[in-house]
Amino acid sequence: MTLFFVGMGLHDHLDLTFKGVEIARRCDKVYVELYTSLMAGLNLRKLEEILGRKVHVLSRGDLEGAKAQEILREAMEDDVALLVPGDPFIATTHIALKIEAKKLGVEVKTVHAASIASAIPGLTGLSFYKFGRKATVVYPEPNYRPEAAYDVVKENLLRGLHTMLLLDVKAEQGLYMTVPEALRILLDVEEKRREGVLSPEALAVGVSRAGSLNPEVKACSIERLLSLDLGPPPHTLVIPGDLHFMEEEALMYLCGATKDEVEVHKRRLKLLREVRAL
C-alpha cells in the first residue's frame, strides 16, 4: 500500500491543505510528529475533529528507532499518513524514512505545504533567489560548542548572499531557541575567532511565528535586536547579504530598519571582503 507524507504548514491545524485532509481521512492509520518544528497554534483535538479520526503522536525516538520499522510494516499492508510540520523532507529524518520505505517496496506519496524556506523571503522582502546555505544554531553543551552556523554566515556574506538560520528545538524538554539566544551564541563565536563576521552594529532580521496571522518581523542592528521581545516561538534569524534597492526598502518599510542601519550594513560587507582579500 502507500505511505503518505503530509505537510501541515507552519502554524496550526488550519494550515493543512484540503488535499492533506482528504488523504488523511481515507488512510487506515494517521501519525503526526511535532518535534522537528513547533506549530505554535496547533490543537491536536481540533486536528482530530477535522480529520474525524484518532491521530497518533510520535516522539523523536519513535521515528529514529523501532517504531519507524513498525510504521513501514503497516504501510506494506495499509495506507498510512505521516503528518509533519512545514513541508515534508526539509527534515533529514523524513528523508531517511522515505528511503527505507523505498527499500521495502512501499509506495510513497507526498502532499506539500507551506515551508519556512518560502515564508521568510515573503515576510522580510529579501529575494528568495539570493539566499545561500541554511544552517541551524544549536544550543551549546559543556563539551560541544559547534561553530558551523557562524561559518555558513561568513561564507554567505563573502558571496553577497542572505543567510536563513533555523533555531534549535528540543521539544521534549520544552526548549525553543529565541533570536536573542541565537545571536548571543553567534557573538560568542565571533569573540573567540575575531573574523569580523558579526558585531553589535551588524544588521540582522528576527522573525517569530511565521505562518500565523500575527508574525513579528524586525530588522535592526544586532545590538538592538538583542534587547527586543519578539514574543512566543518559533523564531528564525536572518543575516542579510548584499541588498538590491528594493530589498533595502523592504527592510526599512516592512521590517523597521533605519536608513543608517542599512548603510552601516553595506559598509561592513565591503570591509569584510576587503580584509578577506588581503
ZAGUVEX-592591 format. One line per field, with one value per residue (C-alpha): residue number from 1; residue in three letters; x, y, z. Coordinates in Angstrom, 1 decimal. Each point is the difference from the previous one (the first is absolute). Last residue first. Example, Ala and Ser with C-alpha at 12.3 -4.5 7.8 and 13.67 -1.06 7.14 Angstrom:
2
k: 2 / 1 .
r: SER / ALA .
X: 13.7 / -1.4 .
Y: -1.1 / -3.4 .
Z: 7.1 / 0.7 .
***
This chain:
278
k: 278 / 277 / 276 / 275 / 274 / 273 / 272 / 271 / 270 / 269 / 268 / 267 / 266 / 265 / 264 / 263 / 262 / 261 / 260 / 259 / 258 / 257 / 256 / 255 / 254 / 253 / 252 / 251 / 250 / 249 / 248 / 247 / 246 / 245 / 244 / 243 / 242 / 241 / 240 / 239 / 238 / 237 / 236 / 235 / 234 / 233 / 232 / 231 / 230 / 229 / 228 / 227 / 226 / 225 / 224 / 223 / 222 / 221 / 220 / 219 / 218 / 217 / 216 / 215 / 214 / 213 / 212 / 211 / 210 / 209 / 208 / 207 / 206 / 205 / 204 / 203 / 202 / 201 / 200 / 199 / 198 / 197 / 196 / 195 / 194 / 193 / 192 / 191 / 190 / 189 / 188 / 187 / 186 / 185 / 184 / 183 / 182 / 181 / 180 / 179 / 178 / 177 / 176 / 175 / 174 / 173 / 172 / 171 / 170 / 169 / 168 / 167 / 166 / 165 / 164 / 163 / 162 / 161 / 160 / 159 / 158 / 157 / 156 / 155 / 154 / 153 / 152 / 151 / 150 / 149 / 148 / 147 / 146 / 145 / 144 / 143 / 142 / 141 / 140 / 139 / 138 / 137 / 136 / 135 / 134 / 133 / 132 / 131 / 130 / 129 / 128 / 127 / 126 / 125 / 124 / 123 / 122 / 121 / 120 / 119 / 118 / 117 / 116 / 115 / 114 / 113 / 112 / 111 / 110 / 109 / 108 / 107 / 106 / 105 / 104 / 103 / 102 / 101 / 100 / 99 / 98 / 97 / 96 / 95 / 94 / 93 / 92 / 91 / 90 / 89 / 88 / 87 / 86 / 85 / 84 / 83 / 82 / 81 / 80 / 79 / 78 / 77 / 76 / 75 / 74 / 73 / 72 / 71 / 70 / 69 / 68 / 67 / 66 / 65 / 64 / 63 / 62 / 61 / 60 / 59 / 58 / 57 / 56 / 55 / 54 / 53 / 52 / 51 / 50 / 49 / 48 / 47 / 46 / 45 / 44 / 43 / 42 / 41 / 40 / 39 / 38 / 37 / 36 / 35 / 34 / 33 / 32 / 31 / 30 / 29 / 28 / 27 / 26 / 25 / 24 / 23 / 22 / 21 / 20 / 19 / 18 / 17 / 16 / 15 / 14 / 13 / 12 / 11 / 10 / 9 / 8 / 7 / 6 / 5 / 4 / 3 / 2 / 1 .
r: LEU / ALA / ARG / VAL / GLU / ARG / LEU / LEU / LYS / LEU / ARG / ARG / LYS / HIS / VAL / GLU / VAL / GLU / ASP / LYS / THR / ALA / GLY / CYS / LEU / TYR / MET / LEU / ALA / GLU / GLU / GLU / MET / PHE / HIS / LEU / ASP / GLY / PRO / ILE / VAL / LEU / THR / HIS / PRO / PRO / PRO / GLY / LEU / ASP / LEU / SER / LEU / LEU / ARG / GLU / ILE / SER / CYS / ALA / LYS / VAL / GLU / PRO / ASN / LEU / SER / GLY / ALA / ARG / SER / VAL / GLY / VAL / ALA / LEU / ALA / GLU / PRO / SER / LEU / VAL / GLY / GLU / ARG / ARG / LYS / GLU / GLU / VAL / ASP / LEU / LEU / ILE / ARG / LEU / ALA / GLU / PRO / VAL / THR / MET / TYR / LEU / GLY / GLN / GLU / ALA / LYS / VAL / ASP / LEU / LEU / LEU / MET / THR / HIS / LEU / GLY / ARG / LEU / LEU / ASN / GLU / LYS / VAL / VAL / ASP / TYR / ALA / ALA / GLU / PRO / ARG / TYR / ASN / PRO / GLU / PRO / TYR / VAL / VAL / THR / ALA / LYS / ARG / GLY / PHE / LYS / TYR / PHE / SER / LEU / GLY / THR / LEU / GLY / PRO / ILE / ALA / SER / ALA / ILE / SER / ALA / ALA / HIS / VAL / THR / LYS / VAL / GLU / VAL / GLY / LEU / LYS / LYS / ALA / GLU / ILE / LYS / LEU / ALA / ILE / HIS / THR / THR / ALA / ILE / PHE / PRO / ASP / GLY / PRO / VAL / LEU / LEU / ALA / VAL / ASP / ASP / GLU / MET / ALA / GLU / ARG / LEU / ILE / GLU / GLN / ALA / LYS / ALA / GLY / GLU / LEU / ASP / GLY / ARG / SER / LEU / VAL / HIS / VAL / LYS / ARG / GLY / LEU / ILE / GLU / GLU / LEU / LYS / ARG / LEU / ASN / LEU / GLY / ALA / MET / LEU / SER / THR / TYR / LEU / GLU / VAL / TYR / VAL / LYS / ASP / CYS / ARG / ARG / ALA / ILE / GLU / VAL / GLY / LYS / PHE / THR / LEU / ASP / LEU / HIS / ASP / HIS / LEU / GLY / MET / GLY / VAL / PHE / PHE / LEU / THR / MET .
X: 44.4 / -3.3 / -1.7 / 0.6 / -1.5 / -3.0 / -0.8 / 0.4 / -2.5 / -2.4 / 0.3 / -0.6 / -3.2 / -1.2 / 0.8 / -2.2 / -2.9 / 0.3 / 0.1 / -3.1 / -1.9 / -1.3 / -3.7 / -0.8 / -2.5 / 1.0 / 3.8 / 0.8 / -2.3 / 1.6 / 3.5 / -1.3 / -1.4 / 3.4 / 1.7 / 1.8 / 3.2 / -0.2 / -2.7 / 0.4 / -3.4 / -1.1 / -3.1 / -2.2 / -2.7 / -0.7 / -1.9 / 0.6 / 2.6 / 1.3 / 2.7 / 3.3 / 2.3 / -1.6 / 1.3 / 3.6 / -0.4 / -0.9 / -3.5 / -2.6 / -3.1 / -2.7 / -2.7 / -2.7 / -3.6 / -2.2 / 2.3 / 2.2 / 3.2 / -0.3 / 3.1 / 2.4 / 3.3 / 1.9 / 3.7 / 2.2 / 3.5 / 0.5 / 0.6 / 2.5 / 0.0 / 2.4 / 2.9 / 2.4 / 0.5 / 0.0 / -0.9 / -2.1 / -1.6 / -1.0 / -1.5 / -1.8 / -1.6 / -1.3 / -1.2 / -1.9 / -1.7 / -1.2 / -1.3 / -1.9 / -1.6 / 0.8 / -3.0 / 0.5 / -3.0 / 2.3 / -1.8 / -0.1 / 3.8 / -0.1 / 3.1 / -0.4 / -0.1 / 2.4 / -0.8 / 3.1 / -0.1 / 2.6 / 2.7 / 2.6 / 2.1 / -3.2 / -1.0 / 3.3 / 0.1 / -3.6 / 0.7 / 3.1 / -1.9 / -2.7 / 2.8 / 1.5 / -1.0 / 0.5 / 0.0 / 1.7 / -2.2 / -2.9 / -0.8 / -3.6 / -0.1 / -0.2 / -1.2 / 1.3 / -1.1 / 2.2 / -0.6 / -3.0 / 0.1 / -2.7 / -2.7 / 0.5 / -0.3 / -3.4 / 0.2 / -3.4 / 0.0 / 3.7 / -0.7 / -3.2 / 1.6 / 2.7 / -2.3 / -2.1 / -3.7 / -1.3 / 0.8 / -2.0 / 2.4 / -0.4 / 2.1 / -0.6 / 1.5 / 2.6 / 2.0 / 2.9 / -2.4 / -1.3 / 3.5 / 0.8 / -3.2 / 0.9 / 3.5 / -1.6 / -2.3 / 2.8 / 1.9 / -2.5 / -1.0 / -1.4 / -3.7 / -1.1 / -0.7 / -0.8 / -0.5 / -3.1 / 0.8 / -2.8 / -0.3 / -1.8 / 0.0 / 2.1 / 3.5 / -0.8 / -0.4 / 3.4 / 1.4 / -1.6 / 1.4 / 3.4 / -0.3 / -1.1 / 3.3 / 2.1 / 0.5 / -3.6 / -1.1 / 3.0 / -1.0 / -3.4 / -3.1 / -3.6 / -2.8 / -3.0 / -3.4 / -2.7 / -2.4 / 2.8 / -1.3 / -0.9 / 3.4 / 1.6 / -2.2 / 1.1 / 3.7 / -0.2 / 2.8 / 0.6 / 3.7 / 1.0 / 3.5 / 2.4 / 1.8 / -1.8 / -3.6 / -0.4 / -3.5 / -1.3 / -3.2 / -1.2 / -2.3 / 0.2 / -3.2 / -0.2 / 3.7 / -0.3 / -2.9 / 1.6 / 3.3 / -1.8 / -2.0 / 3.3 / 1.0 / 0.6 / -3.1 / 1.6 / 2.5 / 3.1 / 2.4 / -1.4 / -1.4 / 2.0 / -1.3 / 2.4 / -2.2 / 1.2 / -1.9 / -1.1 .
Y: 40.8 / -1.0 / -1.0 / 3.5 / 1.6 / -2.4 / 0.7 / 3.8 / 0.0 / -2.1 / 2.4 / 3.1 / -1.5 / -0.8 / 3.5 / 1.4 / -2.3 / 1.0 / 3.7 / -0.3 / -1.5 / -3.6 / -0.4 / -3.3 / 1.0 / 3.5 / -0.1 / -3.6 / 0.1 / 3.3 / -1.6 / -3.0 / 2.2 / 1.7 / -3.4 / -1.1 / -2.0 / -2.5 / 0.0 / -2.0 / -1.7 / -1.5 / -2.2 / -0.2 / -2.6 / 1.3 / 2.5 / 3.7 / 1.9 / 1.8 / 2.4 / 0.5 / -2.1 / 1.5 / 3.4 / -1.2 / -2.2 / 3.1 / 0.1 / -2.0 / -1.1 / -2.4 / -1.2 / -2.3 / 0.6 / -2.0 / -3.0 / -1.5 / 1.4 / 0.1 / 2.1 / 1.6 / 1.8 / 1.9 / 0.9 / 2.9 / 0.2 / 2.8 / -2.5 / -1.9 / -3.0 / -1.3 / 2.0 / -3.0 / 0.3 / -3.8 / -0.2 / 3.2 / -1.0 / -3.4 / 1.7 / 2.4 / -3.0 / -1.5 / 3.5 / 0.4 / -3.4 / 0.8 / 3.4 / -1.7 / -2.5 / -3.7 / -2.3 / -2.3 / -2.0 / -2.9 / -2.4 / 2.8 / 0.6 / 2.5 / 1.8 / 3.1 / 0.2 / 2.5 / 1.4 / 1.6 / 2.6 / -0.1 / 2.5 / -2.7 / 1.0 / 0.3 / -3.5 / -1.6 / 2.0 / -0.9 / -3.7 / 0.1 / 1.5 / -2.7 / -2.7 / 1.3 / -3.0 / 0.3 / -3.6 / -0.9 / 1.8 / 0.3 / 2.9 / 0.3 / -0.2 / 2.7 / -1.8 / 0.7 / 1.1 / 0.3 / 3.1 / 2.2 / 2.3 / -1.7 / 0.4 / 3.8 / 1.7 / 1.6 / -1.2 / -1.8 / -1.4 / -1.1 / -1.7 / -1.8 / -2.0 / -1.8 / -0.1 / -2.3 / 0.0 / -3.4 / -3.0 / -3.3 / -2.8 / -3.6 / -3.1 / -3.5 / -2.6 / -2.3 / -0.6 / 2.1 / 2.7 / 0.2 / 0.2 / 2.9 / 1.8 / -0.5 / 1.5 / 3.0 / 0.5 / 0.2 / 2.3 / 2.8 / 2.1 / -3.3 / 0.9 / 3.7 / 1.7 / -2.2 / -3.8 / -2.2 / -3.6 / -1.8 / -3.8 / -1.9 / -3.7 / -3.2 / 1.1 / 3.3 / -1.9 / -1.5 / 3.5 / 1.3 / -2.9 / 0.7 / 3.6 / -1.1 / -1.9 / 3.2 / 3.4 / 0.7 / -1.1 / 1.5 / 3.5 / -0.5 / -1.0 / 1.1 / -2.4 / 1.8 / -1.4 / 0.7 / 2.5 / 1.9 / 3.4 / -1.2 / -1.7 / 3.4 / 1.7 / -2.4 / 0.5 / 3.8 / 1.5 / 3.8 / -0.1 / -2.6 / -0.6 / -1.8 / -3.4 / -1.2 / 0.0 / -3.4 / -1.1 / -3.5 / -1.1 / -3.5 / -1.6 / 3.0 / 1.5 / 3.0 / 0.7 / 0.2 / 2.4 / 2.2 / 0.3 / 0.8 / 2.7 / 1.4 / 0.0 / 3.6 / -0.1 / -2.3 / 2.7 / 2.0 / -1.0 / -2.4 / -3.5 / -2.0 / -3.5 / -2.9 / -2.8 / -3.6 / -2.2 / -3.6 .
Z: 1.8 / -1.8 / 3.2 / 1.5 / -3.1 / 0.1 / 3.6 / -0.7 / -2.8 / 2.1 / 3.0 / -2.2 / -1.4 / 3.5 / 1.3 / -2.8 / 0.9 / 3.6 / -0.9 / -2.1 / 2.9 / 0.1 / 0.8 / -1.7 / -2.8 / -0.7 / 0.8 / -0.9 / -3.0 / -1.2 / 0.1 / -1.8 / -2.7 / -0.3 / -0.4 / 3.1 / 0.4 / 2.9 / 2.7 / 3.2 / 0.7 / 3.3 / 0.6 / 3.1 / 0.9 / 2.5 / 2.3 / -0.1 / -2.0 / 3.1 / -1.0 / 1.9 / -2.2 / -3.1 / 0.9 / 0.3 / -3.0 / -2.0 / -1.5 / -1.9 / 1.9 / -1.1 / 2.4 / -1.4 / 0.9 / -2.4 / 0.4 / -2.7 / 1.5 / 3.8 / 0.7 / -2.4 / 0.9 / -2.6 / 0.3 / -0.8 / 1.6 / 2.6 / 2.9 / -2.1 / -2.3 / -2.7 / 1.2 / 0.3 / 3.7 / 0.7 / 3.7 / 0.2 / -3.3 / 1.4 / 3.0 / -2.3 / -1.7 / 3.3 / 1.1 / -3.3 / 0.3 / 3.6 / -1.2 / -2.9 / 2.3 / 0.4 / 0.7 / 3.0 / 1.4 / 0.9 / -2.4 / -2.6 / 0.0 / -2.9 / -1.3 / -2.1 / -3.8 / -1.5 / -3.4 / -1.5 / -2.8 / -2.7 / -1.0 / -0.6 / 3.0 / 2.0 / -0.9 / 1.1 / 3.2 / 0.9 / -0.7 / 2.2 / 2.9 / -0.4 / 0.1 / 3.3 / 2.2 / 3.8 / 1.3 / 3.2 / 2.5 / -2.5 / -2.4 / -1.2 / -3.8 / -2.7 / -3.1 / -3.4 / -3.4 / -3.1 / -2.1 / -0.4 / -3.0 / -2.1 / 2.6 / -0.1 / 3.4 / 0.6 / 3.7 / 0.2 / -3.5 / 0.2 / 3.3 / -1.1 / -2.8 / 2.0 / 3.0 / -1.9 / -1.2 / -1.0 / -2.2 / -0.1 / -0.8 / -1.2 / 0.9 / -1.3 / 2.3 / -1.8 / 3.2 / -1.3 / -1.0 / 3.6 / 1.4 / -2.3 / 1.0 / 3.7 / -0.5 / -1.9 / 2.9 / 2.6 / -2.4 / 0.8 / -3.0 / -1.3 / 0.5 / 0.0 / 3.3 / 2.9 / -0.7 / -0.4 / -0.7 / -1.8 / -0.3 / -2.7 / 0.9 / -0.4 / -0.8 / 1.8 / 3.2 / -0.3 / -0.6 / 3.1 / 2.0 / -1.3 / 1.0 / 3.5 / 0.4 / 0.1 / -1.6 / -0.7 / 3.5 / 1.8 / -1.2 / 1.4 / -1.9 / 0.6 / -1.2 / -1.6 / 0.7 / -2.6 / -1.5 / -1.8 / 1.1 / 3.4 / 0.4 / -0.8 / 2.5 / 2.7 / -1.0 / 0.2 / -2.0 / 0.5 / 0.8 / -2.7 / 1.4 / -2.3 / -0.2 / 3.1 / -1.0 / -1.7 / -1.1 / -0.8 / -1.9 / -0.6 / -2.5 / -2.3 / -1.4 / 2.3 / -0.3 / -3.8 / 0.1 / 2.6 / -1.9 / -3.2 / 1.7 / 1.3 / 3.7 / 1.1 / 2.1 / 2.5 / 1.0 / -0.8 / -2.7 / -2.6 / 0.7 / -2.6 / -0.7 / -0.6 / -1.3 / 0.4 / -2.5 / -0.5 .
***
